[in-house]
C-alpha cells in the first residue's frame, strides 16, 4: 500500500492541489455551475466528466519522466499573477480561465513534455467555461441574424412568400421571431465539443483533424437555418402551434443528430481525398491503451525541483488571494431613474418599458427608456445602469442588438461631443437604415466618472477600477434621432440634447 502511494505521489499531489483550489475559489466555480443551467451550456457537465475520462485513460502511456518541466513553472507563475488580478477585480471569467491554466502548468511540471498527451482534456475544460456575457450576447445577436438570413433564403427556395425584418420572419399570417434561444449557439457549443473530440480521435494529419473541428461552426449555422425554414414550413401548413412545445424541441434534437451525421460524412470525404479506403469505425483511435504487465518498468529520474517550485508558487498565489477574497464591493448611492426629468429645456418625454424581456438578458439594476419630442423633432433615450459588473453582466454594445431589429448599420465612427468650452468626450456615432428610414445614434459608456466611447476601453477601465476603486458600477448611454433633412442637422439635434442632459447624469450615474 505504501509503495503504491509512493509511486503515485504526483497524481495524489495534483488531485489535492486541484481540490484545494476549487474550494478556495468556490465563488468562481459556483458562477460556472449557475451558467451551466442555461440551455446552451446544458452539455457542459457531461463534457467535464468526459475530460476527466480522457485524462484517465492516458495513464498507461505516462511514465515517470518529466523533461522540460520548467516550462510548466513559468505557466504557473504567469497564471498565478492573472489569478491575483482576477481575484482583485472579482471578475469571475478571469479567475476561471486562470485556474485552468494554473492547473495545466502544474500538470506540465509533473509530466514534462508528456503534457501533450493530456492537452485535449484541458481544452475540453476550457470549452465548457461559459463565455463572458458581453461576448455571449454579441455572438448570439450575430448568429440570430445569420441564421435568419439563411433561413429566409431557404424558405424562398421552398417557394414560400416571406418578408424579413431583422430577425423577424413575416409569413403573412404569422410572424416568427428568431430569438436568442434559437440563435444556433445551442447547437454550436456542444457540436464544437463533439468536433474537438472527433478531431482528437481521428487518425489523420493535423490539418484534417483541425478541419473537422472548425467546420462545426458553419455546419451548426446552416443546419439551424434549415431548422428555422422547417419551422416556417410547418407553421405555414399547420399553424403557430407547430413552432411551439414538443415539435419545437423534437425538431431541435433531429437537426442536432443530422449535424453529427454531417460531421461523419465529412470524415468519409476527407478519407477519400487522402486516399484512405477505410470505414468510419477504423477512422478513429478509441484511445484506451492497456498496460503491459510483462513490460519492464521504465526507469527515469523525476525532476522534483520544478514540482516543488510550482507548488510554492501556487501556495503563495493562494495566500495572496485570501487577503482580498472577501472584499465587499463599493456600490455608491444614487437616485433611481424613475425620478429622471421628463421635461428638459422645452423637450417633453414619455417613458416606456422593455416589452420582450430584454432586461432579463441585460441583467440591469435600473434603466430609463423614453422618447422626447420638441417641435416635431424626436429623440430616443436609453440609460442602462448596472451596479456590479463583476459576474459578467456588462452593458453590451448596441452593435449586437440593432441588426436584430431589422436595421442595418450604414456607418460607424468616433465623434467628438463638446459639452462646454474645452470639455467634451468621444462617442460612437452610428447611422442605421431600414428601407427609406434612417436614424442617427450616439452611444457611450458613462462609468465611474469616465466617458468611454466603445467597449474595449470600457473593459480595460472596468478592470482597473475594480482593482483600484473596488467599484464596477456604470451605465450605457444611448441617444437616437431620425434623420429627416440631413445627417448634419441630426448631429446638431443630438449634441444639443446631450448638453441639456449631461449635467443631470451624476445623481443617477455616480462619478
C-alpha positions in Angstrom: 0.0 0.0 0.0 2.8 2.4 1.0 4.7 1.6 -2.1 1.7 2.2 -4.3 1.2 5.7 -2.7 4.8 6.5 -3.2 4.6 5.6 -6.9 1.5 7.8 -7.4 2.6 10.7 -5.2 2.5 13.1 -8.1 -1.1 12.2 -9.0 -2.1 12.5 -5.3 -0.4 15.9 -5.1 -2.2 17.1 -8.3 -5.6 16.0 -7.0 -5.1 17.6 -3.6 -4.0 20.9 -5.2 -7.0 20.8 -7.6 -9.5 20.2 -4.8 -7.9 22.9 -2.6 -8.1 25.5 -5.4 -11.7 24.6 -6.3 -12.7 25.1 -2.6 -10.7 28.3 -2.2 -12.1 29.9 -5.4 -15.6 28.4 -4.9 -17.3 31.7 -5.8 -15.9 31.5 -9.3 -16.8 27.8 -9.5 -20.4 28.5 -8.3 -20.7 31.0 -11.1 -19.8 28.3 -13.7 -22.3 25.9 -12.2 -25.0 28.6 -12.3 -24.3 29.3 -16.0 -24.4 25.5 -16.7 -28.2 25.7 -16.0 -28.6 27.8 -19.2 -29.7 25.7 -22.2 -26.7 26.4 -24.4 -24.4 25.1 -21.6 -26.5 22.2 -20.6 -24.0 19.8 -22.2 -21.1 21.1 -20.0 -21.3 18.7 -17.1 -21.1 15.7 -19.5 -18.1 17.3 -21.3 -16.4 17.9 -18.0 -16.7 14.3 -17.0 -15.5 13.3 -20.5 -12.4 15.4 -20.0 -11.6 13.6 -16.7 -12.1 10.2 -18.5 -9.9 11.3 -21.4 -7.1 12.1 -19.0 -7.6 8.9 -17.0 -7.4 6.5 -20.0 -4.0 8.0 -20.8 -2.5 6.9 -17.5 -0.9 3.7 -19.0 1.0 5.9 -21.6 2.6 8.1 -19.0 5.9 7.4 -17.3 7.9 9.0 -14.5 9.9 11.2 -16.9 9.2 15.0 -16.6 11.6 16.6 -19.0 11.2 20.3 -19.8 9.2 20.7 -16.5 10.4 24.3 -16.0 8.1 25.4 -18.8 5.2 24.4 -16.6 6.7 26.5 -13.7 6.6 29.6 -15.9 3.0 28.9 -16.8 2.1 28.5 -13.1 3.8 31.9 -12.3 2.0 33.7 -15.1 -1.4 32.1 -14.4 -0.9 32.9 -10.7 -0.4 36.6 -11.5 -3.5 36.6 -13.7 -5.4 34.8 -10.9 -4.5 37.5 -8.4 -5.7 40.2 -10.9 -8.9 38.3 -11.4 -9.4 38.0 -7.6 -8.7 41.6 -7.0 -11.2 42.6 -9.7 -13.6 39.7 -8.8 -14.2 39.3 -12.5 -15.0 35.6 -12.4 -14.2 34.9 -16.1 -10.6 35.9 -15.4 -10.4 33.7 -12.3 -12.0 30.7 -14.1 -9.6 30.7 -17.1 -6.6 31.4 -14.8 -7.4 28.4 -12.7 -7.5 26.1 -15.7 -4.1 27.4 -17.0 -2.6 27.2 -13.5 -3.6 23.6 -13.2 -2.3 23.0 -16.7 1.0 24.5 -15.8 1.2 22.4 -12.7 0.4 19.3 -14.7 3.2 20.2 -17.0 5.8 20.3 -14.2 4.6 16.9 -13.1 4.5 15.3 -16.6 7.0 17.4 -18.5 6.9 17.0 -22.3 4.2 14.3 -21.9 1.7 17.0 -21.2 0.8 16.8 -24.9 -1.0 13.5 -24.1 -3.5 15.2 -21.8 -3.7 18.6 -23.5 -7.1 17.8 -25.2 -8.8 17.1 -21.8 -7.7 20.6 -20.6 -9.1 22.0 -23.9 -12.4 20.3 -23.2 -12.5 22.1 -19.8 -11.7 25.4 -21.4 -14.6 24.8 -23.8 -17.1 24.4 -21.0 -16.2 27.6 -19.2 -19.1 29.9 -20.2 -18.1 32.9 -22.2 -18.4 36.4 -20.7 -21.9 37.7 -21.0 -20.9 40.6 -23.3 -19.3 38.2 -25.8 -22.1 35.7 -25.4 -24.8 38.4 -26.2 -22.8 39.7 -29.2 -22.3 36.3 -30.6 -25.9 35.4 -30.1 -27.0 38.6 -31.9 -24.8 37.8 -34.9 -25.8 34.2 -35.0 -29.5 35.1 -34.8 -29.1 37.4 -37.8 -27.0 34.9 -39.9 -29.5 32.1 -39.1 -32.4 34.3 -40.0 -30.9 35.5 -43.3 -30.0 32.0 -44.4 -33.3 30.6 -43.1 -35.3 33.1 -45.2 -33.2 32.2 -48.3 -34.2 28.5 -47.8 -37.8 29.4 -47.3 -37.8 31.3 -50.6 -36.3 28.2 -52.3 -39.3 26.3 -51.0 -41.4 28.8 -53.0 -43.0 30.4 -49.9 -43.7 34.1 -49.7 -41.8 35.7 -46.8 -40.7 39.1 -45.7 -37.7 39.6 -43.4 -37.2 42.5 -40.9 -34.1 41.9 -38.9 -34.6 38.6 -37.0 -38.3 38.6 -37.6 -39.7 36.4 -40.4 -43.1 37.6 -41.7 -45.0 34.8 -43.3 -48.1 36.9 -43.9 -50.5 35.4 -41.4 -47.8 34.7 -38.8 -44.6 36.4 -37.7 -41.7 34.2 -36.4 -39.0 35.8 -34.3 -35.6 34.1 -34.2 -35.0 34.8 -30.5 -31.8 34.2 -28.5 -32.6 30.6 -27.8 -32.9 29.9 -31.5 -29.7 31.7 -32.4 -27.8 28.5 -33.1 -25.4 28.7 -30.2 -27.3 25.9 -28.6 -26.1 23.8 -31.4 -22.7 25.4 -31.9 -21.3 25.0 -28.4 -22.0 21.2 -28.0 -21.2 20.5 -31.6 -17.8 22.2 -31.2 -17.1 19.9 -28.3 -18.0 16.8 -30.3 -15.9 18.1 -33.2 -13.0 18.6 -30.8 -13.4 15.0 -29.6 -13.6 13.7 -33.1 -10.6 15.6 -34.2 -8.7 14.2 -31.3 -9.6 10.6 -32.1 -9.4 11.0 -35.9 -6.5 9.1 -37.4 -5.4 11.7 -40.0 -2.9 14.6 -40.4 -3.4 17.6 -38.2 -4.9 19.8 -40.9 -7.7 17.2 -41.4 -8.4 16.9 -37.7 -8.5 20.7 -37.3 -10.9 20.9 -40.3 -13.3 18.5 -38.6 -13.3 20.7 -35.5 -13.5 24.1 -37.2 -16.3 23.2 -39.6 -18.6 22.6 -36.7 -19.3 26.3 -36.7 -20.7 26.7 -40.3 -22.4 23.3 -40.0 -24.3 24.5 -36.9 -25.3 27.8 -38.6 -26.5 26.2 -41.8 -28.4 23.4 -40.0 -30.0 25.9 -37.6 -31.1 28.0 -40.6 -32.6 24.8 -42.1 -34.4 24.2 -38.9 -35.9 27.7 -39.0 -37.1 27.1 -42.5 -38.7 23.8 -41.5 -40.5 25.5 -38.6 -41.7 28.2 -41.0 -43.0 25.4 -43.4 -44.8 23.7 -40.5 -46.3 27.0 -39.3 -47.5 27.8 -42.8 -49.3 24.4 -43.1 -50.3 23.6 -39.5 -50.4 26.9 -37.7 -48.3 28.6 -35.0 -48.6 25.6 -32.6 -46.1 23.8 -34.8 -43.4 26.2 -33.7 -44.1 25.5 -30.0 -43.9 22.8 -27.5 -42.9 19.2 -28.3 -42.4 19.7 -32.0 -40.1 22.6 -31.5 -37.7 20.6 -29.2 -38.1 17.5 -31.3 -37.0 19.4 -34.4 -34.0 20.7 -32.4 -32.9 17.2 -31.5 -33.4 15.8 -35.0 -31.3 18.7 -36.5 -28.5 18.2 -33.9 -28.3 14.5 -34.8 -28.2 15.5 -38.5 -25.3 17.8 -37.6 -23.3 14.9 -36.2 -24.1 12.8 -39.3 -22.8 15.7 -41.5 -19.5 15.6 -39.5 -19.2 11.8 -40.0 -19.9 12.3 -43.7 -17.1 15.0 -43.7 -14.7 12.4 -42.3 -15.6 10.0 -45.1 -15.0 12.7 -47.7 -11.6 13.6 -46.2 -10.7 9.9 -46.2 -11.4 9.7 -49.9 -9.4 12.9 -50.6 -6.4 11.5 -48.5 -6.7 8.2 -50.4 -7.6 6.2 -47.3 -10.1 3.4 -48.0 -11.4 2.7 -44.5 -14.7 2.6 -42.6 -15.7 5.2 -40.1 -15.1 2.7 -37.3 -11.5 2.4 -38.5 -11.0 6.1 -38.9 -10.9 6.8 -35.2 -8.5 5.8 -32.4 -10.5 4.8 -29.4 -7.7 5.9 -27.1 -7.7 3.2 -24.5 -4.3 1.6 -24.1 -3.9 -1.5 -22.0 -1.0 -1.7 -19.7 1.5 -4.5 -20.5 2.1 -6.4 -17.3 5.1 -8.2 -18.8 6.9 -5.0 -19.9 9.9 -3.9 -17.9 9.3 -0.8 -15.8 10.8 2.3 -17.3 13.4 3.9 -15.1 13.6 7.6 -15.4 14.7 10.3 -13.0 11.9 12.6 -11.7 13.0 16.3 -11.6 11.4 17.2 -8.3 12.7 20.8 -8.0 10.3 22.2 -10.7 7.4 20.5 -8.9 8.5 22.0 -5.5 8.9 25.5 -7.1 5.5 25.3 -8.8 3.8 24.1 -5.5 5.3 27.0 -3.6 4.1 29.4 -6.3 0.6 28.1 -6.0 0.8 28.4 -2.2 2.0 32.0 -2.5 -0.7 32.8 -5.0 -3.4 31.3 -2.8 -2.2 33.1 0.3 -2.1 36.4 -1.6 -5.7 36.0 -2.8 -7.1 35.0 0.6 -6.4 38.5 1.9 -8.6 40.0 -0.8 -11.0 37.1 -1.2 -13.9 38.7 0.7 -13.6 42.3 -0.3 -17.1 43.8 -0.3 -17.6 45.8 -3.5 -18.4 49.5 -3.1 -21.8 50.4 -4.5 -22.4 54.2 -4.4 -25.8 55.6 -3.5 -27.8 57.1 -6.4 -31.2 58.4 -7.4 -33.2 55.9 -9.4 -34.2 56.6 -12.9 -37.9 56.8 -12.0 -37.1 60.4 -11.0 -35.3 61.3 -14.2 -36.9 64.5 -15.6 -39.3 64.2 -18.5 -39.3 67.9 -19.2 -35.8 69.3 -20.2 -35.2 72.6 -22.0 -38.5 72.5 -23.8 -38.3 68.8 -24.6 -41.2 66.7 -23.3 -40.6 63.0 -22.7 -42.8 59.9 -22.4 -41.3 56.9 -20.6 -41.9 53.3 -21.6 -40.7 49.8 -20.6 -39.0 46.9 -22.3 -41.7 44.7 -23.9 -39.8 41.5 -24.8 -37.9 40.5 -21.7 -34.8 42.4 -22.7 -34.0 43.3 -19.1 -33.7 39.6 -18.2 -30.9 39.3 -20.8 -29.2 42.6 -19.9 -29.5 42.0 -16.1 -29.7 45.7 -15.4 -30.2 47.1 -11.9 -32.1 50.1 -13.3 -32.9 51.5 -16.7 -34.6 54.5 -18.4 -36.3 54.3 -21.7 -38.1 57.3 -23.1 -39.0 59.3 -26.2 -38.7 63.1 -26.1 -40.3 65.5 -28.5 -39.9 69.2 -29.3 -41.3 71.0 -32.4 -41.9 67.7 -34.2 -38.3 66.5 -33.5 -37.9 63.2 -31.7 -35.0 61.9 -29.6 -35.0 58.4 -28.0 -33.1 58.0 -24.8 -31.8 54.7 -23.2 -29.8 54.6 -20.0 -29.0 51.2 -18.6 -27.4 51.1 -15.2 -25.5 48.1 -13.6 -24.3 48.3 -10.0 -21.9 45.5 -10.4 -20.3 44.0 -13.5 -18.1 41.5 -11.7 -20.1 38.5 -12.6 -20.0 39.3 -16.3 -23.2 41.4 -16.5 -21.8 44.3 -18.5 -23.7 46.8 -20.7 -23.5 45.2 -24.1 -22.9 47.0 -27.4 -25.8 48.4 -29.5 -23.9 46.9 -32.4 -25.1 43.5 -31.2 -28.8 44.2 -30.9 -29.6 46.9 -33.5 -29.3 44.4 -36.5 -31.9 42.2 -34.8 -34.5 44.9 -35.1 -34.2 44.9 -38.8 -31.8 47.9 -39.0 -28.6 47.9 -41.0 -25.5 49.7 -39.7 -24.6 52.0 -42.6 -21.8 53.9 -40.9 -19.8 53.8 -37.6 -17.1 56.2 -36.4 -16.0 58.0 -33.3 -17.4 61.5 -32.9 -16.4 64.4 -30.6 -19.2 65.9 -28.5 -18.4 69.2 -26.7 -20.4 69.8 -23.6 -18.9 73.2 -22.7 -15.8 75.0 -24.0 -12.7 72.9 -23.7 -14.7 70.0 -22.2 -16.0 67.1 -24.2 -15.6 63.4 -25.0 -15.8 61.0 -27.8 -18.9 58.9 -28.5 -19.6 56.1 -31.0 -21.7 57.6 -33.9 -23.8 55.2 -36.0 -26.0 55.8 -38.9 -28.6 53.0 -39.2 -31.0 52.3 -42.1 -34.1 50.3 -42.7 -35.7 50.8 -46.1 -36.1 54.5 -46.6 -35.8 55.3 -42.9 -32.5 56.4 -41.3 -31.6 57.2 -37.8 -28.5 58.7 -36.0 -27.3 57.1 -32.8 -24.8 58.3 -30.3 -23.7 55.9 -27.6 -21.0 55.7 -25.0 -20.3 54.1 -21.6 -20.6 56.5 -18.6 -18.9 54.7 -15.8 -17.3 55.9 -12.5 -16.7 59.4 -13.8 -15.4 58.2 -17.2 -16.9 58.7 -20.6 -15.7 55.8 -22.8 -16.6 55.7 -26.5 -16.7 51.9 -27.0 -16.5 48.5 -25.5 -12.7 48.0 -25.5 -11.6 50.9 -23.4 -14.6 50.2 -21.2 -13.3 46.7 -20.4 -9.8 48.0 -19.5 -11.2 50.7 -17.3 -13.5 48.2 -15.6 -10.5 46.0 -14.7 -8.5 49.0 -13.5 -11.3 50.5 -11.4 -12.3 47.1 -9.9 -8.8 46.8 -8.5 -8.1 50.4 -7.5 -11.6 51.7 -6.5 -13.3 48.3 -5.8 -16.2 49.6 -7.9 -17.6 48.2 -11.2 -20.9 50.2 -11.4 -21.7 52.1 -14.5 -24.1 52.7 -17.4 -24.5 52.7 -21.1 -26.0 55.9 -22.6 -27.7 55.9 -26.0 -29.4 58.8 -27.8 -31.3 58.3 -31.1 -32.9 60.6 -33.6 -34.4 60.2 -37.0 -32.5 61.7 -40.0 -35.0 63.9 -41.8 -33.2 66.8 -43.5 -29.5 65.7 -43.2 -27.0 64.0 -41.0 -25.5 67.3 -40.1 -28.9 68.5 -38.8 -29.4 65.3 -36.8 -25.9 65.8 -35.3 -26.9 69.3 -34.1 -30.1 67.9 -32.5 -28.3 65.1 -30.6 -25.4 67.4 -29.5 -27.8 70.0 -28.1 -29.9 67.3 -26.3 -26.8 65.7 -24.8 -25.7 69.1 -23.5 -29.0 69.5 -21.7 -29.0 66.0 -20.2 -25.3 65.5 -19.3 -25.3 67.7 -16.1 -28.1 65.6 -14.7 -26.2 62.3 -15.0 -24.2 62.5 -11.8 -27.1 61.9 -9.4 -28.4 59.0 -11.4 -25.0 57.5 -12.6 -22.4 58.3 -9.8 -19.0 59.5 -10.7 
